[in-house]
């Protein structure tokens, strides 16, 4: 599995959840406006994912990602 980031201007995390409980987190920090892929291994089962902003910086809100097999 991988997380594909297409825009990052600060800090953000992608949280993976199972029945509303976070089972895994991936943190991304830096700046990019081009495609960046990170292969990840999640041993726990998950049924949803979401973005969580690490700081209150307005630039963090530009974070764009997708999760792919």
Buried (B, 14 or more C-beta within 10 A) or exposed (E): EEBEBEBBBBBBBBBBBBEEEBBBEBEBEEEEEEEBEEEEEBEEEBEEBEBBBBEEEEEBEBBEBEBEE
